[in-house]
Amino acid sequence: MVLATDELNQPVYVKSIAAKKNDSKLFATLPATRSKIKGAFIVEIDGVPVFTKDDDIASFSRLQDQGSGSFSITFVPGRKISSKIVCTSTNEYCLLAPGTLSGLTIFPLPR
């Protein structure tokens, strides 16, 4: 499981899940695990609230030092953003941000 930090609010989310690892077996199949967990935010590890990647690393290190064989992770699914919202936001950014008009690409909105 590869973790990343959301640059806007700083919470930690699951960026990707590797095949043939223990975390890929959370659900029946790897694609099911990826669709459920990828992009989800981690809010608690073994009953301890976590807010940043440093908190996550400290919690995992503590569990490893204790020799815990099992622990729980609480995930909160990330909000799915539609392609229409992504295209609209990209178009607005390109129009309103200074210095972005050269080489401007306007994305057509999906129907």
C-alpha positions in Angstrom: 0.0 0.0 0.0 1.5 3.3 -1.0 0.3 6.3 1.0 0.3 9.9 -0.1 -0.6 13.3 1.5 -3.4 15.4 0.2 -1.7 18.8 -0.5 -4.8 20.8 0.3 -5.9 19.5 3.7 -2.9 17.3 4.6 -4.7 14.0 5.4 -3.2 10.7 4.2 -4.9 8.7 1.5 -4.1 5.4 -0.2 -2.5 6.2 -3.5 -2.1 2.6 -4.8 -2.2 -1.0 -3.8 0.4 -3.5 -5.0 -0.5 -7.0 -6.2 0.5 -10.1 -4.2 0.8 -8.2 -0.8 -1.3 -8.7 2.3 -3.2 -5.5 1.8 -4.3 -6.6 -1.6 -6.4 -9.3 0.1 -8.7 -7.0 2.0 -11.5 -7.9 -0.4 -12.1 -11.0 -2.6 -10.1 -9.8 -5.5 -7.4 -7.2 -6.2 -9.6 -5.1 -8.4 -12.3 -5.0 -5.7 -9.7 -4.0 -3.1 -8.4 -1.2 -5.4 -11.9 0.1 -6.2 -12.9 0.2 -2.5 -9.6 1.4 -0.9 -7.7 3.4 -3.5 -8.3 7.1 -2.8 -9.7 6.4 0.7 -8.4 8.5 3.6 -6.9 6.9 6.7 -8.4 8.3 9.9 -7.5 5.8 12.5 -4.9 3.1 13.1 -5.5 0.6 15.9 -7.8 3.1 17.7 -5.4 6.0 17.5 -6.6 9.0 15.3 -4.1 10.0 12.6 -4.0 13.3 10.7 -0.8 13.4 8.8 1.7 11.0 7.1 4.0 11.5 10.1 1.2 10.3 12.4 0.7 7.2 10.2 4.4 6.4 10.2 4.6 6.8 14.0 1.6 4.5 14.5 2.9 1.8 12.2 6.3 2.1 13.9 4.7 1.7 17.3 2.8 -1.3 16.2 6.0 -2.9 14.7 7.9 -2.2 18.0 5.1 -3.8 20.0 5.2 -6.8 17.7 1.5 -6.6 17.0 0.4 -9.4 14.7 -2.9 -7.7 13.8 -4.3 -4.2 13.9 -7.2 -2.2 12.5 -7.2 0.6 10.1 -10.3 2.9 9.6 -10.7 4.2 6.1 -13.0 7.0 4.9 -13.8 6.9 1.2 -12.7 9.9 -0.7 -15.2 11.8 -2.7 -15.4 10.8 -6.3 -15.1 13.7 -8.7 -17.0 13.5 -11.9 -15.2 14.2 -15.2 -17.5 17.2 -15.8 -16.3 18.9 -12.6 -12.7 18.2 -13.4 -13.1 19.7 -16.9 -15.0 22.7 -15.6 -12.4 23.3 -12.9 -9.5 23.0 -15.4 -11.1 25.4 -17.8 -11.8 27.9 -15.1 -8.2 27.6 -13.8 -6.8 28.1 -17.3 -8.9 31.2 -17.9 -8.4 32.8 -14.5 -4.8 32.0 -13.6 -2.2 34.6 -14.8 0.3 33.4 -17.4 -1.7 30.3 -18.4 -3.2 31.7 -21.6 -0.2 30.8 -23.8 -0.7 27.2 -25.1 -4.2 27.2 -23.6 -6.1 23.9 -24.0 -9.9 24.0 -23.3 -11.3 20.6 -22.5 -14.7 19.9 -23.9 -17.3 19.1 -21.3 -18.6 15.6 -21.3 -22.3 15.2 -22.0 
